[in-house]
Amino acid sequence: MSIGASHLSDIGHASGGGSRYRLRDLFTPLDTLLVSGGDERLALDPKERVNAYGCAASPEPEIWNFASSTASPISQGSYERAALAREELVHKSLFDEVEIAFDRRCEHLRDELRGHFQLPPRVDVVFSPSGTDSQLHALFLAHAVLGAPPVTIVVGADQTGSGTAHTARGHHFSTMTASGLAVRKDGAIAGLAGDSISVPLLDAETGFTMRADADAAVMRAIEDSLAQGRRVLLHIMDSSKLGWRAPSVACLDEIARRWPRKVQVVVDACQARLGRRRLRSYLDRSYMVLITGSKFFGGPAFSGALLVPKGFSRLLGQTEGLAPGVFDYAGRCDWPMTWSALRSRFERRPNFGQWLRWEAALAAIGSYHAVPGAFRAKAFAELASGIDAMIASSPSLRAIPAAIGTADVGDEEFAQPTIFPFTLMRNGKPVSVAETSAVHRALARDMTDYVGGSAENRQVAAQRCLVGQPVRLEQPEGAPQAALRLCVGARLVTDAWSPDGAQAQRNMQHIVDRIAQILAKIDLLLDRTAAVPA
């Protein structure tokens, strides 16, 4: 039975006063709730009603989505789960305070997330509004583990989120926190501020390939930091915006052998493009792992989490007096219930938007893992082969090569790449960053009036589609370039799956046909650049 807002709008918690939250807070329109409780990146354009990534708050099935390295529109199934979850919380809140019912629901989500990833109960989950917020949580916990403020070494600093440059130093990454506190962007966060070292992955000589000395650069940065008496938080990449992973497993083994208890590793797996076996291996090594439900899995942006290995919780009693600024970046319900000492220091501040985005993401994660593993691996292999061939055959596209040596044939479906970056070319010359950005925006719009021409061209131009946002590529000589990204996400596999093999194959062909049409639209836009609106 659905509950209407009208007869509940003035009802408080069942237990009476003292609470900051009332049931009516849950009757904000669902679309509004789904974009609440985050920073300015979630804001919808007043006119087009989409965020900075071109995604609306409600399902838009008519848009073809190949942008899972950036953000995805919410699916109908995920939207329905969020709606049902809200209704269920309202029912529970008739008998308990909203915060108590909400806390229990978040604990249930932790269990569900562990179940989907096949993680043991000893792995703890810290929720956050975004992967960027989770980076601050990791820095906070690293203080406790290492016993001193660490220097953060960011591997792949040129291919991670723009906020990482700030969070790695314990600085504010926006002008507003998810809790609604106005702050100064890049201002120091009390108790978290420190130093960082950037280790880029792009080869400075080519501007397109992964540097061959990435492992050596990481080792040098660690050696230099430890020689200064510093502890190290090593922020490694799995995977980057271009689908790269660094440093190598051999390098990580050497770090563990040479510097036990002096280097804490946090894995940036916010893209979630890794199999469950590799995820468990990181946690077994006592690494923290950053994930989101809003990249590969296609949940609504933003939904972040920090996976914390066994043993961290016993160190949390030592955090007294540390990092008071972290209180602005978390509420009590974000931390596991078993972390009672730490939780008691935080406000009871339910973030309904963050919670509903995770409800939606978990619907997508569950649907994906319900697809047989053999089909997932087969689908990725077929799509990788098809996309590589189409990019290679187009004179307008130049593929960015995959990083050598990062493929893992034992890592379930992710033995195949799922991010396919390319730069745009016209008459054999690279297109500027500004023009690439214009093409990216135009792909998400109906461009019929700008393209014209034959009926076929107009049909191609009319289709709205999303691809991964441009990634800036500095060039050793000449102007910088930018790469767009075709991304294979979980939802493509979920939509393609059918127990009827013939139908599944037709579904796969349908996806390939859509990709071909997207590339055809890029060709049309490049032919008519002057007509592409900025």
KOLDRENRO-737224 format. One record per residue (C-alpha): residue number from 1; residue in three letters; y, x, z. Coordinates in steps of 0.5 Angstrom, whole numbers, plus 500, padded with zeros to 3 digits. Example, Ala and Ser with C-alpha at 12.3 -4.5 7.8 and 13.67 -1.06 7.14 Angstrom:
{pt 1; ALA; {491; 525; 516}},
{pt 2; SER; {498; 527; 514}},
END
This chain:
{pt 1; MET; {500; 500; 500}},
{pt 2; SER; {507; 503; 498}},
{pt 3; ILE; {512; 503; 503}},
{pt 4; GLY; {519; 501; 502}},
{pt 5; ALA; {525; 504; 504}},
{pt 6; SER; {529; 498; 506}},
{pt 7; HIS; {526; 496; 512}},
{pt 8; LEU; {525; 503; 515}},
{pt 9; SER; {532; 506; 513}},
{pt 10; ASP; {534; 506; 520}},
{pt 11; ILE; {528; 507; 524}},
{pt 12; GLY; {528; 514; 527}},
{pt 13; HIS; {522; 518; 530}},
{pt 14; ALA; {517; 514; 534}},
{pt 15; SER; {518; 518; 540}},
{pt 16; GLY; {525; 517; 540}},
{pt 17; GLY; {531; 522; 541}},
{pt 18; GLY; {532; 529; 540}},
{pt 19; SER; {530; 530; 533}},
{pt 20; ARG; {534; 532; 528}},
{pt 21; TYR; {530; 529; 522}},
{pt 22; ARG; {529; 521; 521}},
{pt 23; LEU; {524; 518; 517}},
{pt 24; ARG; {530; 516; 512}},
{pt 25; ASP; {530; 523; 510}},
{pt 26; LEU; {524; 522; 506}},
{pt 27; PHE; {526; 516; 502}},
{pt 28; THR; {531; 521; 498}},
{pt 29; PRO; {529; 520; 491}},
{pt 30; LEU; {523; 524; 489}},
{pt 31; ASP; {527; 528; 484}},
{pt 32; THR; {532; 530; 489}},
{pt 33; LEU; {527; 532; 494}},
{pt 34; LEU; {523; 536; 489}},
{pt 35; VAL; {530; 540; 487}},
{pt 36; SER; {532; 541; 495}},
{pt 37; GLY; {531; 546; 500}},
{pt 38; GLY; {532; 552; 495}},
{pt 39; ASP; {537; 556; 493}},
{pt 40; GLU; {542; 555; 487}},
{pt 41; ARG; {537; 557; 482}},
{pt 42; LEU; {534; 550; 483}},
{pt 43; ALA; {540; 546; 481}},
{pt 44; LEU; {540; 541; 476}},
{pt 45; ASP; {545; 541; 470}},
{pt 46; PRO; {550; 535; 471}},
{pt 47; LYS; {549; 533; 464}},
{pt 48; GLU; {543; 535; 461}},
{pt 49; ARG; {539; 535; 468}},
{pt 50; VAL; {535; 541; 468}},
{pt 51; ASN; {535; 547; 472}},
{pt 52; ALA; {537; 554; 469}},
{pt 53; TYR; {530; 555; 466}},
{pt 54; GLY; {530; 548; 462}},
{pt 55; CYS; {526; 544; 467}},
{pt 56; ALA; {527; 537; 469}},
{pt 57; ALA; {525; 535; 476}},
{pt 58; SER; {520; 529; 473}},
{pt 59; PRO; {515; 530; 468}},
{pt 60; GLU; {517; 531; 461}},
{pt 61; PRO; {510; 531; 457}},
{pt 62; GLU; {514; 531; 450}},
{pt 63; ILE; {516; 538; 451}},
{pt 64; TRP; {511; 544; 449}},
{pt 65; ASN; {511; 549; 455}},
{pt 66; PHE; {509; 556; 454}},
{pt 67; ALA; {514; 559; 459}},
{pt 68; SER; {509; 560; 465}},
{pt 69; SER; {512; 567; 466}},
{pt 70; THR; {519; 563; 468}},
{pt 71; ALA; {518; 556; 470}},
{pt 72; SER; {514; 550; 468}},
{pt 73; PRO; {516; 542; 468}},
{pt 74; ILE; {512; 539; 473}},
{pt 75; SER; {506; 535; 470}},
{pt 76; GLN; {505; 528; 471}},
{pt 77; GLY; {499; 529; 476}},
{pt 78; SER; {503; 534; 480}},
{pt 79; TYR; {508; 529; 480}},
{pt 80; GLU; {504; 523; 482}},
{pt 81; ARG; {501; 528; 488}},
{pt 82; ALA; {508; 529; 491}},
{pt 83; ALA; {509; 522; 491}},
{pt 84; LEU; {503; 520; 494}},
{pt 85; ALA; {504; 526; 499}},
{pt 86; ARG; {511; 523; 501}},
{pt 87; GLU; {508; 516; 502}},
{pt 88; GLU; {502; 519; 507}},
{pt 89; LEU; {507; 523; 511}},
{pt 90; VAL; {511; 517; 512}},
{pt 91; HIS; {505; 513; 515}},
{pt 92; LYS; {503; 519; 519}},
{pt 93; SER; {511; 519; 522}},
{pt 94; LEU; {510; 512; 524}},
{pt 95; PHE; {506; 515; 530}},
{pt 96; ASP; {508; 522; 531}},
{pt 97; GLU; {515; 525; 530}},
{pt 98; VAL; {516; 527; 523}},
{pt 99; GLU; {516; 535; 525}},
{pt 100; ILE; {509; 534; 528}},
{pt 101; ALA; {506; 530; 522}},
{pt 102; PHE; {509; 535; 517}},
{pt 103; ASP; {507; 541; 521}},
{pt 104; ARG; {500; 538; 521}},
{pt 105; ARG; {500; 537; 513}},
{pt 106; CYS; {503; 544; 512}},
{pt 107; GLU; {497; 547; 516}},
{pt 108; HIS; {492; 543; 511}},
{pt 109; LEU; {496; 546; 505}},
{pt 110; ARG; {494; 553; 508}},
{pt 111; ASP; {487; 551; 508}},
{pt 112; GLU; {487; 548; 501}},
{pt 113; LEU; {490; 554; 498}},
{pt 114; ARG; {485; 558; 502}},
{pt 115; GLY; {480; 554; 499}},
{pt 116; HIS; {482; 554; 492}},
{pt 117; PHE; {482; 562; 492}},
{pt 118; GLN; {476; 563; 496}},
{pt 119; LEU; {479; 566; 502}},
{pt 120; PRO; {477; 567; 509}},
{pt 121; PRO; {480; 563; 515}},
{pt 122; ARG; {483; 570; 517}},
{pt 123; VAL; {487; 570; 512}},
{pt 124; ASP; {494; 567; 514}},
{pt 125; VAL; {499; 564; 509}},
{pt 126; VAL; {507; 564; 510}},
{pt 127; PHE; {510; 558; 506}},
{pt 128; SER; {517; 559; 503}},
{pt 129; PRO; {522; 556; 498}},
{pt 130; SER; {521; 562; 493}},
{pt 131; GLY; {517; 568; 492}},
{pt 132; THR; {524; 572; 493}},
{pt 133; ASP; {524; 569; 500}},
{pt 134; SER; {517; 571; 501}},
{pt 135; GLN; {519; 578; 500}},
{pt 136; LEU; {524; 578; 506}},
{pt 137; HIS; {518; 575; 510}},
{pt 138; ALA; {514; 581; 508}},
{pt 139; LEU; {520; 586; 509}},
{pt 140; PHE; {520; 583; 516}},
{pt 141; LEU; {513; 583; 518}},
{pt 142; ALA; {513; 591; 515}},
{pt 143; HIS; {518; 592; 521}},
{pt 144; ALA; {512; 590; 526}},
{pt 145; VAL; {506; 593; 522}},
{pt 146; LEU; {510; 600; 521}},
{pt 147; GLY; {514; 600; 528}},
{pt 148; ALA; {520; 602; 524}},
{pt 149; PRO; {525; 600; 519}},
{pt 150; PRO; {521; 602; 512}},
{pt 151; VAL; {524; 604; 506}},
{pt 152; THR; {522; 599; 500}},
{pt 153; ILE; {519; 603; 494}},
{pt 154; VAL; {519; 598; 488}},
{pt 155; VAL; {514; 599; 483}},
{pt 156; GLY; {516; 596; 476}},
{pt 157; ALA; {524; 594; 479}},
{pt 158; ASP; {526; 593; 471}},
{pt 159; GLN; {521; 588; 471}},
{pt 160; THR; {521; 584; 477}},
{pt 161; GLY; {526; 578; 479}},
{pt 162; SER; {533; 580; 479}},
{pt 163; GLY; {533; 578; 487}},
{pt 164; THR; {528; 584; 488}},
{pt 165; ALA; {534; 589; 488}},
{pt 166; HIS; {537; 585; 494}},
{pt 167; THR; {531; 583; 498}},
{pt 168; ALA; {528; 590; 498}},
{pt 169; ARG; {534; 593; 501}},
{pt 170; GLY; {534; 587; 506}},
{pt 171; HIS; {540; 584; 503}},
{pt 172; HIS; {542; 576; 501}},
{pt 173; PHE; {540; 575; 494}},
{pt 174; SER; {544; 569; 493}},
{pt 175; THR; {550; 565; 496}},
{pt 176; MET; {546; 560; 499}},
{pt 177; THR; {540; 560; 503}},
{pt 178; ALA; {534; 555; 503}},
{pt 179; SER; {537; 552; 510}},
{pt 180; GLY; {543; 551; 507}},
{pt 181; LEU; {547; 557; 510}},
{pt 182; ALA; {553; 560; 506}},
{pt 183; VAL; {552; 567; 506}},
{pt 184; ARG; {555; 573; 502}},
{pt 185; LYS; {550; 575; 496}},
{pt 186; ASP; {548; 582; 497}},
{pt 187; GLY; {551; 582; 504}},
{pt 188; ALA; {546; 586; 509}},
{pt 189; ILE; {541; 581; 513}},
{pt 190; ALA; {542; 582; 520}},
{pt 191; GLY; {536; 587; 523}},
{pt 192; LEU; {533; 587; 516}},
{pt 193; ALA; {538; 592; 512}},
{pt 194; GLY; {535; 598; 509}},
{pt 195; ASP; {534; 603; 503}},
{pt 196; SER; {530; 602; 497}},
{pt 197; ILE; {528; 606; 491}},
{pt 198; SER; {526; 603; 484}},
{pt 199; VAL; {521; 606; 480}},
{pt 200; PRO; {522; 603; 473}},
{pt 201; LEU; {515; 602; 468}},
{pt 202; LEU; {519; 602; 462}},
{pt 203; ASP; {518; 609; 458}},
{pt 204; ALA; {525; 611; 458}},
{pt 205; GLU; {524; 615; 451}},
{pt 206; THR; {521; 609; 447}},
{pt 207; GLY; {524; 603; 451}},
{pt 208; PHE; {518; 598; 449}},
{pt 209; THR; {512; 602; 452}},
{pt 210; MET; {509; 603; 459}},
{pt 211; ARG; {511; 610; 462}},
{pt 212; ALA; {505; 614; 462}},
{pt 213; ASP; {507; 618; 469}},
{pt 214; ALA; {508; 611; 473}},
{pt 215; ASP; {502; 613; 478}},
{pt 216; ALA; {506; 620; 479}},
{pt 217; ALA; {513; 617; 480}},
{pt 218; VAL; {510; 613; 485}},
{pt 219; MET; {507; 618; 489}},
{pt 220; ARG; {513; 623; 489}},
{pt 221; ALA; {517; 617; 491}},
{pt 222; ILE; {512; 616; 497}},
{pt 223; GLU; {512; 624; 499}},
{pt 224; ASP; {520; 624; 499}},
{pt 225; SER; {521; 618; 503}},
{pt 226; LEU; {515; 621; 508}},
{pt 227; ALA; {518; 628; 508}},
{pt 228; GLN; {525; 624; 511}},
{pt 229; GLY; {521; 621; 517}},
{pt 230; ARG; {521; 614; 514}},
{pt 231; ARG; {516; 609; 513}},
{pt 232; VAL; {514; 606; 507}},
{pt 233; LEU; {513; 599; 504}},
{pt 234; LEU; {510; 600; 497}},
{pt 235; HIS; {512; 594; 493}},
{pt 236; ILE; {507; 594; 487}},
{pt 237; MET; {506; 590; 481}},
{pt 238; ASP; {501; 585; 479}},
{pt 239; SER; {503; 583; 474}},
{pt 240; SER; {510; 584; 471}},
{pt 241; LYS; {514; 580; 467}},
{pt 242; LEU; {511; 583; 461}},
{pt 243; GLY; {504; 582; 464}},
{pt 244; TRP; {503; 590; 466}},
{pt 245; ARG; {500; 592; 473}},
{pt 246; ALA; {502; 598; 477}},
{pt 247; PRO; {500; 603; 480}},
{pt 248; SER; {493; 604; 478}},
{pt 249; VAL; {487; 603; 483}},
{pt 250; ALA; {486; 610; 483}},
{pt 251; CYS; {493; 612; 486}},
{pt 252; LEU; {492; 606; 491}},
{pt 253; ASP; {486; 610; 494}},
{pt 254; GLU; {490; 616; 494}},
{pt 255; ILE; {495; 613; 498}},
{pt 256; ALA; {491; 610; 503}},
{pt 257; ARG; {487; 617; 504}},
{pt 258; ARG; {493; 621; 505}},
{pt 259; TRP; {498; 617; 509}},
{pt 260; PRO; {494; 612; 513}},
{pt 261; ARG; {498; 607; 517}},
{pt 262; LYS; {505; 610; 514}},
{pt 263; VAL; {505; 606; 508}},
{pt 264; GLN; {504; 598; 508}},
{pt 265; VAL; {503; 595; 501}},
{pt 266; VAL; {505; 589; 499}},
{pt 267; VAL; {503; 586; 492}},
{pt 268; ASP; {508; 582; 488}},
{pt 269; ALA; {503; 577; 485}},
{pt 270; CYS; {508; 572; 484}},
{pt 271; GLN; {506; 571; 477}},
{pt 272; ALA; {499; 569; 480}},
{pt 273; ARG; {495; 572; 474}},
{pt 274; LEU; {490; 575; 477}},
{pt 275; GLY; {483; 573; 479}},
{pt 276; ARG; {480; 571; 486}},
{pt 277; ARG; {476; 577; 486}},
{pt 278; ARG; {482; 582; 485}},
{pt 279; LEU; {486; 578; 490}},
{pt 280; ARG; {481; 578; 496}},
{pt 281; SER; {480; 586; 494}},
{pt 282; TYR; {488; 587; 496}},
{pt 283; LEU; {487; 583; 502}},
{pt 284; ASP; {481; 587; 504}},
{pt 285; ARG; {485; 593; 504}},
{pt 286; SER; {490; 590; 509}},
{pt 287; TYR; {495; 589; 503}},
{pt 288; MET; {500; 583; 504}},
{pt 289; VAL; {500; 579; 497}},
{pt 290; LEU; {506; 575; 494}},
{pt 291; ILE; {504; 569; 490}},
{pt 292; THR; {507; 563; 488}},
{pt 293; GLY; {505; 556; 485}},
{pt 294; SER; {510; 555; 480}},
{pt 295; LYS; {508; 561; 475}},
{pt 296; PHE; {501; 561; 472}},
{pt 297; PHE; {499; 555; 475}},
{pt 298; GLY; {505; 551; 473}},
{pt 299; GLY; {507; 548; 479}},
{pt 300; PRO; {515; 546; 479}},
{pt 301; ALA; {519; 552; 481}},
{pt 302; PHE; {520; 554; 486}},
{pt 303; SER; {514; 555; 491}},
{pt 304; GLY; {513; 561; 495}},
{pt 305; ALA; {508; 564; 499}},
{pt 306; LEU; {506; 570; 503}},
{pt 307; LEU; {498; 572; 504}},
{pt 308; VAL; {497; 576; 510}},
{pt 309; PRO; {491; 580; 512}},
{pt 310; LYS; {487; 580; 518}},
{pt 311; GLY; {490; 583; 524}},
{pt 312; PHE; {497; 582; 523}},
{pt 313; SER; {498; 577; 528}},
{pt 314; ARG; {497; 581; 534}},
{pt 315; LEU; {503; 585; 532}},
{pt 316; LEU; {508; 579; 532}},
{pt 317; GLY; {509; 580; 539}},
{pt 318; GLN; {512; 586; 538}},
{pt 319; THR; {518; 583; 534}},
{pt 320; GLU; {522; 581; 540}},
{pt 321; GLY; {529; 583; 538}},
{pt 322; LEU; {528; 585; 531}},
{pt 323; ALA; {531; 582; 525}},
{pt 324; PRO; {535; 576; 527}},
{pt 325; GLY; {537; 575; 520}},
{pt 326; VAL; {530; 572; 518}},
{pt 327; PHE; {531; 566; 522}},
{pt 328; ASP; {536; 564; 516}},
{pt 329; TYR; {530; 564; 512}},
{pt 330; ALA; {524; 560; 515}},
{pt 331; GLY; {523; 554; 519}},
{pt 332; ARG; {518; 554; 525}},
{pt 333; CYS; {513; 550; 520}},
{pt 334; ASP; {513; 556; 515}},
{pt 335; TRP; {509; 560; 520}},
{pt 336; PRO; {501; 559; 521}},
{pt 337; MET; {500; 555; 527}},
{pt 338; THR; {496; 560; 530}},
{pt 339; TRP; {503; 565; 531}},
{pt 340; SER; {505; 561; 537}},
{pt 341; ALA; {510; 566; 540}},
{pt 342; LEU; {513; 568; 533}},
{pt 343; ARG; {514; 560; 531}},
{pt 344; SER; {517; 558; 538}},
{pt 345; ARG; {523; 563; 536}},
{pt 346; PHE; {524; 559; 530}},
{pt 347; GLU; {528; 552; 529}},
{pt 348; ARG; {524; 546; 528}},
{pt 349; ARG; {526; 545; 521}},
{pt 350; PRO; {522; 541; 516}},
{pt 351; ASN; {523; 543; 508}},
{pt 352; PHE; {521; 537; 505}},
{pt 353; GLY; {523; 540; 498}},
{pt 354; GLN; {519; 546; 499}},
{pt 355; TRP; {513; 542; 502}},
{pt 356; LEU; {513; 537; 496}},
{pt 357; ARG; {513; 543; 491}},
{pt 358; TRP; {507; 546; 494}},
{pt 359; GLU; {503; 539; 494}},
{pt 360; ALA; {505; 539; 486}},
{pt 361; ALA; {503; 546; 485}},
{pt 362; LEU; {496; 545; 489}},
{pt 363; ALA; {494; 539; 485}},
{pt 364; ALA; {495; 544; 479}},
{pt 365; ILE; {491; 550; 482}},
{pt 366; GLY; {486; 545; 484}},
{pt 367; SER; {485; 542; 477}},
{pt 368; TYR; {485; 549; 474}},
{pt 369; HIS; {479; 551; 478}},
{pt 370; ALA; {475; 545; 477}},
{pt 371; VAL; {475; 548; 470}},
{pt 372; PRO; {468; 552; 469}},
{pt 373; GLY; {470; 559; 469}},
{pt 374; ALA; {466; 561; 463}},
{pt 375; PHE; {471; 556; 459}},
{pt 376; ARG; {477; 559; 462}},
{pt 377; ALA; {475; 566; 460}},
{pt 378; LYS; {473; 563; 453}},
{pt 379; ALA; {480; 560; 452}},
{pt 380; PHE; {484; 566; 454}},
{pt 381; ALA; {480; 570; 450}},
{pt 382; GLU; {481; 565; 444}},
{pt 383; LEU; {488; 564; 445}},
{pt 384; ALA; {489; 572; 446}},
{pt 385; SER; {486; 573; 439}},
{pt 386; GLY; {490; 568; 436}},
{pt 387; ILE; {497; 569; 439}},
{pt 388; ASP; {496; 577; 437}},
{pt 389; ALA; {494; 575; 430}},
{pt 390; MET; {500; 570; 429}},
{pt 391; ILE; {505; 575; 432}},
{pt 392; ALA; {503; 581; 428}},
{pt 393; SER; {503; 577; 422}},
{pt 394; SER; {510; 575; 423}},
{pt 395; PRO; {516; 579; 420}},
{pt 396; SER; {521; 576; 425}},
{pt 397; LEU; {517; 578; 431}},
{pt 398; ARG; {515; 585; 434}},
{pt 399; ALA; {510; 585; 439}},
{pt 400; ILE; {511; 589; 446}},
{pt 401; PRO; {504; 593; 447}},
{pt 402; ALA; {500; 591; 453}},
{pt 403; ALA; {500; 597; 458}},
{pt 404; ILE; {494; 601; 457}},
{pt 405; GLY; {489; 602; 462}},
{pt 406; THR; {490; 595; 466}},
{pt 407; ALA; {485; 591; 463}},
{pt 408; ASP; {480; 589; 468}},
{pt 409; VAL; {473; 587; 465}},
{pt 410; GLY; {470; 584; 471}},
{pt 411; ASP; {476; 580; 473}},
{pt 412; GLU; {474; 573; 471}},
{pt 413; GLU; {479; 570; 466}},
{pt 414; PHE; {484; 575; 467}},
{pt 415; ALA; {481; 581; 463}},
{pt 416; GLN; {485; 578; 457}},
{pt 417; PRO; {493; 578; 457}},
{pt 418; THR; {496; 572; 458}},
{pt 419; ILE; {503; 574; 457}},
{pt 420; PHE; {505; 576; 450}},
{pt 421; PRO; {512; 579; 449}},
{pt 422; PHE; {516; 580; 443}},
{pt 423; THR; {522; 582; 440}},
{pt 424; LEU; {526; 578; 434}},
{pt 425; MET; {527; 582; 428}},
{pt 426; ARG; {532; 580; 422}},
{pt 427; ASN; {531; 584; 415}},
{pt 428; GLY; {527; 589; 419}},
{pt 429; LYS; {532; 590; 424}},
{pt 430; PRO; {532; 588; 432}},
{pt 431; VAL; {536; 582; 434}},
{pt 432; SER; {541; 583; 439}},
{pt 433; VAL; {540; 580; 446}},
{pt 434; ALA; {546; 575; 446}},
{pt 435; GLU; {542; 572; 439}},
{pt 436; THR; {535; 572; 443}},
{pt 437; SER; {538; 568; 448}},
{pt 438; ALA; {541; 563; 444}},
{pt 439; VAL; {534; 563; 440}},
{pt 440; HIS; {531; 562; 447}},
{pt 441; ARG; {536; 556; 449}},
{pt 442; ALA; {535; 553; 442}},
{pt 443; LEU; {528; 553; 442}},
{pt 444; ALA; {528; 548; 448}},
{pt 445; ARG; {533; 543; 444}},
{pt 446; ASP; {532; 538; 438}},
{pt 447; MET; {535; 543; 433}},
{pt 448; THR; {535; 538; 427}},
{pt 449; ASP; {542; 537; 426}},
{pt 450; TYR; {543; 545; 425}},
{pt 451; VAL; {537; 547; 421}},
{pt 452; GLY; {537; 541; 416}},
{pt 453; GLY; {533; 543; 410}},
{pt 454; SER; {526; 539; 408}},
{pt 455; ALA; {522; 534; 412}},
{pt 456; GLU; {517; 539; 415}},
{pt 457; ASN; {523; 544; 417}},
{pt 458; ARG; {526; 538; 420}},
{pt 459; GLN; {520; 536; 424}},
{pt 460; VAL; {519; 543; 426}},
{pt 461; ALA; {526; 544; 429}},
{pt 462; ALA; {526; 537; 432}},
{pt 463; GLN; {520; 539; 437}},
{pt 464; ARG; {523; 542; 444}},
{pt 465; CYS; {519; 548; 447}},
{pt 466; LEU; {520; 553; 452}},
{pt 467; VAL; {518; 560; 452}},
{pt 468; GLY; {519; 565; 457}},
{pt 469; GLN; {526; 567; 459}},
{pt 470; PRO; {529; 574; 455}},
{pt 471; VAL; {527; 580; 459}},
{pt 472; ARG; {532; 586; 457}},
{pt 473; LEU; {530; 592; 455}},
{pt 474; GLU; {534; 598; 455}},
{pt 475; GLN; {534; 603; 449}},
{pt 476; PRO; {534; 610; 449}},
{pt 477; GLU; {539; 610; 443}},
{pt 478; GLY; {543; 604; 441}},
{pt 479; ALA; {544; 597; 444}},
{pt 480; PRO; {539; 594; 449}},
{pt 481; GLN; {534; 589; 446}},
{pt 482; ALA; {531; 583; 449}},
{pt 483; ALA; {524; 580; 449}},
{pt 484; LEU; {521; 573; 449}},
{pt 485; ARG; {515; 571; 452}},
{pt 486; LEU; {509; 566; 450}},
{pt 487; CYS; {505; 565; 456}},
{pt 488; VAL; {498; 562; 457}},
{pt 489; GLY; {498; 558; 463}},
{pt 490; ALA; {493; 554; 467}},
{pt 491; ARG; {495; 548; 465}},
{pt 492; LEU; {494; 549; 458}},
{pt 493; VAL; {486; 551; 460}},
{pt 494; THR; {486; 545; 464}},
{pt 495; ASP; {489; 540; 458}},
{pt 496; ALA; {484; 543; 453}},
{pt 497; TRP; {477; 543; 458}},
{pt 498; SER; {472; 537; 456}},
{pt 499; PRO; {465; 537; 457}},
{pt 500; ASP; {464; 535; 450}},
{pt 501; GLY; {464; 542; 447}},
{pt 502; ALA; {467; 540; 440}},
{pt 503; GLN; {472; 536; 443}},
{pt 504; ALA; {474; 542; 447}},
{pt 505; GLN; {475; 546; 441}},
{pt 506; ARG; {479; 541; 438}},
{pt 507; ASN; {484; 541; 444}},
{pt 508; MET; {484; 549; 443}},
{pt 509; GLN; {486; 548; 436}},
{pt 510; HIS; {491; 544; 438}},
{pt 511; ILE; {494; 549; 442}},
{pt 512; VAL; {494; 554; 437}},
{pt 513; ASP; {497; 549; 432}},
{pt 514; ARG; {503; 548; 437}},
{pt 515; ILE; {504; 556; 438}},
{pt 516; ALA; {504; 557; 430}},
{pt 517; GLN; {510; 551; 430}},
{pt 518; ILE; {514; 555; 435}},
{pt 519; LEU; {514; 561; 431}},
{pt 520; ALA; {516; 557; 425}},
{pt 521; LYS; {522; 554; 429}},
{pt 522; ILE; {524; 561; 431}},
{pt 523; ASP; {523; 563; 424}},
{pt 524; LEU; {528; 557; 422}},
{pt 525; LEU; {533; 559; 427}},
{pt 526; LEU; {533; 566; 425}},
{pt 527; ASP; {535; 564; 418}},
{pt 528; ARG; {540; 560; 421}},
{pt 529; THR; {543; 564; 427}},
{pt 530; ALA; {550; 562; 425}},
{pt 531; ALA; {548; 555; 426}},
{pt 532; VAL; {545; 556; 433}},
{pt 533; PRO; {550; 554; 439}},
{pt 534; ALA; {551; 559; 444}},
END
